[in-house]
Amino acid sequence: MIRKHHAPESKGRPASDSRTTIPGSTDIAVKTFVIDTSVLLHNPSAIFVFEENNVVIPFAVLEEIDKFKSVSNDVGRNARQCIRYLDMLRNRGRLIEGVQLSDGIEPASNNPDRRPNDPPSGSLRIDAVDHERPAAIRADTNDNRIIASALALKEKGEHVVFVSKDINARIKADALEITAEDFENQKVDVDHLYQGYATLRVDGEKIDQLYSEKMLPLDELHEVLTHTDAAGTSYTQEIEPNQFVLLIDEVDEGHTGLGRRLADTEHLIPISSPRKPVFGIMARNVQQTMAIDLLLDDEVKLVTLLGTAGTGKTLLAVAAGMAKVFNEEAYEKLLVARPIMPMGRDIGYLPGDKDEKLTAWMQPIFDNLAYLLSTRGHPLQSAESHTTEQRVAKLIADGRLVLEPLTYIRGRSIPHQFMIVDEAQNLSPHEVKTIVSRVGEGTKIVFTGDIEQIDNPYLDSSSNGLSYLVERMKGASAVGHVMLARSERSELASLATSRL
């Protein structure tokens, strides 16, 4: 289901009142959203999410989309999908006059009594006029022609909102006193992003009860979960399925306990660090303990791990995957995938076959594999594979370890595998949906990433697929999430993370 896009109301106006007064015009209930190319290339379904309001696509947008339709990536796919949507609408009416976007789309009515500044509710139309541009945007560019279209509609008295993911285009529109917004239909509030755990100060007896009875009913925590805000309104903090709760004795801070709400039950179960290393890895902090617990629980089918550089998200995921596949044989193979997204200037085409080209992109995964397969007494050492490189090569040759780019995942079905998607912050919400929908029966999938290190120029910390996945999937019984906070890579890495 596509969520509806709501334009923010003016300050001081009730949220239920969507009517806006424009100086020199009548009171207008319907807004006109002028859509920039960047929005349609990000999400071609954007034209359908503006509820009863009207959508206008300037002709320059069609020209820009035409340039991208032959590109062999997701931008090209979105351009082609947008063209298909417009063609579907074209078959139901003349786009230049306006086509209704409601179910059972009908051509726009030519009602002679309709006000010129009150277009038909919930329509889409193409603006094919090359409007005269003011001096500030006189340069002959597509961006200026698109903004000029919004400006012309505003001057006719329509309540215009210019929607673009291009920050500079929004700044230019705002300078011309046009209301400008980012497309926020798939954005999440990063400042309040779900962390996967809560910290509560409780009576020490509650902590003892958690471990002695191997469970703690959530009703026992009702008092500490109830809060009162500044306005005097009481509310109860929700503990989501598979969310962790760190219990701290209100008298003795050294007396603590860690529990997790078990799926859809109404109680916490005690969580402790594994007594044995997970493929040579032991948790170094409480968030890593949480992550390992989710990674080793076969009932949790989707795990998301967020954290800054050095927090151990990728290492923990790979270690858990190797333990599950190679030691426990709970899954047939370990599949590790990464998006092909360079940091900074790309070095161009790489020589060799697919595997040789992939080596450069998958080097961070090889680094983690090399560390885990180093001579530390693991069961994979054998006479025919003495070096770390030989061990990795043997696992790949045997088909138990698969390293792939995400480029070829569309159309696949992935059953009975432990799948890790690294650097997932560079994926769009649509790409994340595509990946998760590939998961077959018996597969566990883990997404790791740092939303503060995004190399995709079209995404940010609130619009990337990883943040979107965390916020949309929380509360599902088969989903778990942990935000790792402490860098454990090295003292220098921790210092760099906090100061740079």
N, C-alpha and C positions, 0 to 999 in steps of 0.2 A: 504493500500500500504506500502511495506517495503522500507525504505529509503536505498540508496546505501551507502556503507562504503568506504571512500576515505582515503588512507594512506597519511599522511602529506608529502609534498615535501620538499627536502632539502633546506636549507636557501640559498637565492640568486637565486634560480631557478624559472622561470616563472611558474605560476600555471597550464598553459596549456601544459607544457612540462612534461610528465610523464616518460620520459626515464631517467634512472639512470646509471651512469658509475661505474663499480666495478673494482678496481685495478686488473689487470691480466686477465680480461675477456672482451668479446665484449659488445657493447652497448645493453642493454636489455630493452624492452618496457613493458613486462609482469612481474608482481610481483607474488611471491609465498607466500601465507599466510598459515602459519602453525597454526592450531587452537587447543587451549588447551581445556581440558574437561570443565573447568569453564565457558567458553563462550557458549558451547552447552547446558549446564544445565541452564544457564541464559536465553538463547533464541535459541531454536532448529532451527529456521529459519535463523540463522546466516550464514549458509553455502551458502545461495542464494544471499547475499548482497554485494559480492565483485566484481561486474561488470565483466569486461573482464579478470580479473586476475584469478589465479589458487589457489585452496584450497587443502591443504594436511592435512589429519587427521592421525596422528601416531597411530599404532596399540594399544599402551598403553591407548590411549583415549577410544577406544572401550571397553577395559577391565574395565576401570573405569565407563563408562556409564552403563555397564552390572550390576555393583554392585548397581546402583541407580534405576534400572528400576522397582523394586518391592516396592519402598518406596511409602507410601500413602500420598504424599503431592505434591506441585507443582514442586519440583525438580524431583520427580519420574515421574510425568506427562511429563515434558520436556525431560527426558531421553527416555521415551517410544516414544514420538513424533519424537525425533531425529533418533531412530532406524527405525521407519516407513519411514522417509525421505530417509535414506540410503538404505533401502530395495527397495523402489520405484526406486532409481537410479540404484541399482544392477540389476533390471530387464531389464535395458536398456544398459547394458554393464558391463565389468569387472572393478570393482572399483580399483583393484590393478594396472590396466593399465591407468585408467582415463576415466571419463564420462563427456561429455559436460553438462554444467549447463544452457545453453540457452533454450528457448522454443523449443519444439520438440527435446528433448535430444537424441543425437546420441553417440555411442561409440567413443572413441578417435581414431583418424586416426593413422595408423602405417606408417607414411611417412618416408622412409629411408633417405631422404634429410634433415629432421628436425634436428636442432642443439640439442645436448644433454641438453644444458642449456636453451632451449627455448621451454618449454612444450606447448601443445595445449591451445589456449586461452579459458578462461572461463571454466576450468574443475575442477573436484573433483577427488582426488585419495587417496587411503589408502596406507600408507607407512608401510609395514609389516616387514621391516628389523630391526633387533636389532643391531643398529649401535655401533661401538666401541666408548667408552666414554673417554674423557680426564680425567686426575687425579682429576680435580676440581669437576666433577660430576660422579665420579666412583661409589658412593653408589648406590645400586640396588633399586631405587625407580621409580615409574611411572613418576614423574615430571622430573627426570633426563633422562629417556628414551625419553620423549617427546622433551625435549630441545636438546638432542643428534640428534634427527631426523632433527630438524631445522638446527643444526650446520653442519650435513652431507650435506644437500642440499645447504647450503651456500658455503661449500668448493668445491662443484661441479660447482660453478659459478652462481647459481641462485640468483636472488634478493629476499632474504627471509625476511619476516616480521613475527615475532612471536606474535600472538594475544592471550592474556590471561587476565582474570579478577583477577588472583592471583598475587598480588603485588610482593610477594617474587619470584615467577617464572619469572616475568619480570625482576627483579633485577639480578637474576642468568643468564638469557639470555643476558642481557646487559653487564654483566661482561665478557661474552665470545664473545663480540663484535657482537652480533646478534641484529638487530633492533627489539625492543620490543614495543608493544602498548597495551593499554587497548581497549576493544571493545566499541567503542563510537557511534555506530549506533543509540542508544536510549538515548544518553546523551544530556544534555542541559547545557548552559553556566550559572551557578548559579550566577556568578558575575554580570550578566546582566539580571537576571530573571525578567520577567514582574511583576510589582508591582500593577497594577490595577488603578493607579492614576498618575497624572502629576501635577506639581506646576508651575504656570505661573504668572509673574508680568505684570499687565496690567493697562491701564488707568481706573481710578475709575468709569468712566461712563459705562464701559462694565459690571461691577459688578451690577450697578444700573439697567442696561438694562436687565440683566438676571432675576432679581426678579420682575421688573415692567412689562415686557412683557411675563414672565413665560417661556422664551426661549432665547437662544443666538446662532445665526448661527455661524458655525465653520469658515466661511469666515471672520467673524469679528476678528478672532484670527490669521489670516494667517501671519500677520507681526511678532507676538511674537513666532509663531511656526516655523518660518524660521531661521535657524542657518547657520553659516559659520565656517568650521573647519580650522585648522592651515594651510592647504594647499590651502585655499581660495575657496574650493568647497562648494556651498550652498546646503542645503537639508532641507526638511520640516518634522518636527516631526509629526508622525501619531498619531491620537487619535482613539483608537480602539472602536468598539461598546461596550457600557456599561462601558467604562472607565470613571473614575471620573477626574475632573479637579478642582484643588484648585486655585482660582483666588485671588491674593494679590495685593492691590492697590500699585502701584509703588511710590506713594507719602506718603500714610498713611498705614502702615503695619497692623494697627488695623482694617482697612476696608477690609474685605475678603468676598468671596462668594464660594459656592461649587456647581458644576454642574456635570451632567452625560450625556454622549452622549447616547441618547435614541436609542438602538438597531441599525438598519441600517440607521437611519435618519442622516441628516447633521447639527444637532443642539444640543445644550446642554439644559437640563431642570434643574431647580433649585432643590437642595436637602437640606433638613433641618431635624433636629432630630424630631422624633415623639413627639407630644405634650403629649401623654399618655405613661406610661411605657409599654414595651413589656413584658407581663407576669412578671411585677415587675422590669424589667431591663431598665435602661436608659443609653444611650451612654455616655462614659466618655471622649472620644477624637474623633477627626475628622475621624480616620480610623474606629472606631467602628460605627460611624454614617453611613459611607459608607457601612459597612458590614450589618447593620440592613436594609438599603435601599434595598440591593440586596436580602436579606433573605425574606423580606416581599413582594417582587415583584413576582407575580405568572407567569409573562411572562418570567422571567429568570429561566430556568429549571435546570441549573447546576451552582453551586456556589462553588468556592474554596477559603478557608481562610487559609493563612499561617501566622505563628507568633511564637515567642518564648514563653516559659512558662509564664503563667499569663496574656497574652494579651487578654484573654476572648473569644477566637475563639470557643471553645466547648460550653461555657455557652451561648453565643449569639445564636449559632445554635440551641441548645436545647430550649432556650426561644422562639425563633421565631417559631420553630416547634410546641411547645405546644400552642402558641397563634393561629397558623393557624389551628391546629387540634382540640383543645379543645374549643377555644373561637369562632373562625370564622367558624369552621367546613368546611374549604375549601378542606381538605383532609380526607380520611377515617381513617387513623391511622398514628402514628409516629413510624418509624422504625429506631432504632439506632444500628449500627453494628461496631465492632472493629476487627482488625486482632489479632489472638492469637499469640502474640510475646512477650515473657518475657524479662525483663531487667536484665541482669546478669545471674546467675545460676538459672535454673528452679527448682521448688520445687517438681517436679514429678507429679504423677497422683493425682487427687483430688477426694474425695469421693462424693457419692450422685448421683442423676439423672442429666439430662442435665441442668435443671434450677439451681440446686445447684452448679454444676461445673462452670456454667457461672457466678455466682455471684462474684467470686473472680476476674475474668477478667473484668467484667463490673462495678466494684466498682467506678471508676472515673465518670461514667455516673450516678450512683446512688448518688454520692456526689452532682453533678449538679442538679439532680432532687430534692434531699432533700432541697437544697438551694432555688430552685424556688417554691417548694411546702410548704415551711415553713410558719408559721402563719403571713402572710403579706397582708391579705385581698383579697386573690384571690378567684375566683368563685367556686373552686373545694372543698372547705371545706363543709362538711356535717355531719349530726349527726352520720352516721354509719362509718365515717372514721375520727377519731380525730387526730391520730398521722401521721407524715410524712410517716413512713413506711407503714401504713395502706392505705394511699392515693395512694402511688406508687403501692402497691399490688392490689388495686382495679382497677387502670387503666390497669394493666397487665391482670388481670382476665377478664376485660370487652373486652379485645382485642384491645383497643385503643392505647396502648403503647406496642411495641414489641422490646425486646432486644435480639440480635442474634450475634453469631460469623459469620465471613465471610466464614467459612469452608463449609457451606451448601448452598451457594448462586448459584452455578453453576446449570444451567437448570431451574432456577426460572424465573417467570415474575412478576414484581412488579408494578401494576397499582394503581393510585389514592392514593399515599402515600407520606408523607414528610419523606425522607430517609436521615439519617446522617451517614457518614462513618468517624469515629474518628481515630486518629493516622494513617492517610493514608500514611504517609511517610514510613511506613514499608511494603508497597505494591510494587510489581514490576510493570513496565508498562503493562505487559500482564494481571496481576490481575486487574489493574484499568480498562483496556479495557473490561474485563469480567464483572465487576460490572456495568459499565455504560451501557453495552449492555443488562443488565437485566431490565433496566428501562422501564416501560410500559406507556401507555397513562395516562396523568394527574398526573404524579409523578414528584416531585422536589427532586433533590439529592444534598447534600452538603458534600464536602470533607474538613476535617480540619486536620491540622498537623503542625509539626515543623521539617523542613528538617535538622536541626542541632542536632536532638535527634533521631537517627535511631538505632534501636536494631537489625535489620535484618543484619546478617554478610555479605550478598552478595550485599548489596546496599550502596550507599553513597549519598551525597547531590545532585549530578548531575545525578545519574542514577536511582533514586527512581521514583515510579509511580506518586507521587504527583507533583514533579517538571515537569515531562514529560507531565502530564495532563495540567498543567498551560500553558506551552509553546505551546503545540500543539493545544489547544482549544481556545486560545485568538483570538479575532476577530470574533467569532461566535455570532450571534445576540441573541441567547438564553443562553449565557454563561457570567458569571461575576466573577471577582476575586479581592480580596483585600489582601494586605500584611500588617498585623497588626504589629506595631512597638513598641508600648509602653506597658509595663507591668502594669496592674492595680490590680493585685491580692493582693499585700500588699507592704509596703515599703521595707521589708526584701527580698521578692521575686524579686522585681525590682533591688535591690542592688546585689543580687546573679546573676541575669541574666547579669548584666553589668560587674561584676568583676570576676566571676568564669568561 
